[in-house]
């Protein structure tokens, strides 16, 4: 399967949350974790990568937190993918570290290269200001699903806060029991 990592998904949800807020608003990692159903420890690791890429800024101390490093209109999904994944490579023959003796004139490599460029171009056009316009409905859906998951956890004899503290594995197990976390 070709797909993004869970880290990239969580990073996009983190940036989306901040993009949906008033400009310059700082929030705590704990607040975002709770509202976007993200494990706190995971978010902490992602924040470091996103700060290094200039997507987020942090402030320590009382009243500190995290906020967007630049306007949401200037942050793309590609920025988040690059910050977390290190770029898009659909085949290792394109990563610059592997040399394929057949690469010169290889039509398959050319197809992978074109697909990579098309995906990068598309992700570069998806801006978080546009995504944030639809964020309220998205957050409402998350919170509604969160309440259902919490109830399912309690019915299964798990503590009510186990999804926030148990992370995505428990969330997936309860939300999608036929799919392994």
N, C-alpha and C positions, 0 to 999 in steps of 0.2 A: 504494500500500500504506500502510495505517495501522500504525504500529509505533513502538516506542521506538528511540532511537538506540543505537549501539554504546557510547557513553559511559555511558548509563544502565544498560545491561546490565553493563558492567564495574564501575560504581559499586555495583550491587546485589551482585555477586560479592565485591567488596572488603568491604562491610559484612557480608555473610553469613560471610565468613571470620572476621572479628573477633567476630561474635556467637557463633560456634561455640567460641570460646576461653573460658577462665575469665575471670570478671569482672575488669576493670582490667588485663588482660594487654596489654602493648605489644609490637608486632612491627615489624620494619623493612618498608619499602616493597618492598625487594628480595625478602624472604621471601614476602610475599603475591604478588608478581608471579610468582615461580617456581611456587609451589604452585597458584595459580589461573589460570596461563597468561595473564597480563596483561602487556602491554609496560610496562616501568618508567616511561618518560617519560609515558605516558598516565596511569598511576596517580598520579604526582606532581601532574599537573594536576587530577585528580579529587579528590585529598585536599584541595586548597585550597578547592574548592567545598563539599565536605562539612564541612570545618571551619567555614567561614563560616555554614553552615546549622545548626551545632551538633550534627551527626550524629557527627563525629569530633573528637578532640583530638590534638594533636601535642606531643611533647617532643623537644627538641634535645639534642645532645651524646651522650656515652658513656652507653649504656643507654637512649637515647631511642627514639622510634618513634611509631607511631600506635595509637590505641585508640578504642573507642566513647566518644562524648561523653555518653551517658546509657545506662541499661540497655536491652538489646536489646528488651525487652517494650514499651519506649516509642518505638521507632523503627519506622516503617512503610515499606512500599514507596512510598507517596505522598510521604513525607519525602524519599526518595532522588530520586524523579522531580522533585519541586519544586526540589531543590537543583541538579540537573543540567540539567533541561529548562526550568526556570522556570515550571512548571505544565503543565496539560493543556488543550489547545485543539484540539478536533476540527475546527473550521472557523474561519477568520479572522473571520467575522462575530461571533464570541463573544470575541475577544481584547481588546476594549475600545479598540483603536486604530483599527479600521476601522468605519466607519458605513455600514450598508446602508440605502438609502432604502426598502427593502421589509421591513425587519425587524419593524416594528410589525404584530403579528398573523400573522407568517410561520410557517406550520406546520412548514416544514423547519427553520428556526432553532430552534423549540421542541423538535423531535426531537433536533437536535444538542446542545442544551443539556441535555436530559434524559439523553442518553447520556453526556455529559461528567460530569454529576453522579453517575450510577450508577458509572462507572469510578472516579471519585475516592473515592466511598464504599467501594467494594470494596478499592481499594488501601490506604485508610486502615485497614482491618481486618486486612491481612496484615502481621503483626509478625515481626521478625527472630528473636525467641526461638523462635517456632513453626517458622520456616524452618530454624533452626540444629539443631533436633531431627533433621531428615533430612539434615543436612549431611555426616555421615561417609560415607554411601553416595554422596553427590554428589561429594565430594572423591576418593573411591576411583575413581569413574568418570572424573573429570578426569585423575587421574594415570595410569590405565590408557590412556586415549585419548592422553595426552601421550607415553607410551612408544611407542605405535604411530605417532604422527606423527613422532617423532624418528627411528624406524627408517625410515619412508618418506622423510624428508629425506635421510638418509644414503644410501639406495638411489638417490636422485635426484642424488647427488653434492654435496649441500649439507652444510655442517658440522653436527655434532650439536646445537650450541647455537643454530642459526639460527632455531628457532621462538621461543625466548625473546627473542632479539635482533631477529628479523625482524618480530615482531609478529603481529597477527591476520590480516593479509593472507596471509602464508605459511601460517599455521595453517589458514585456510579453504581455501587452494589445495590443500594436501595432504590435509586431512580430507574435503573435499567438492569434488573436481576438476571436477564439472560445474557448480558454482555459482561465479561470479566473486567475488573478495573485495571 
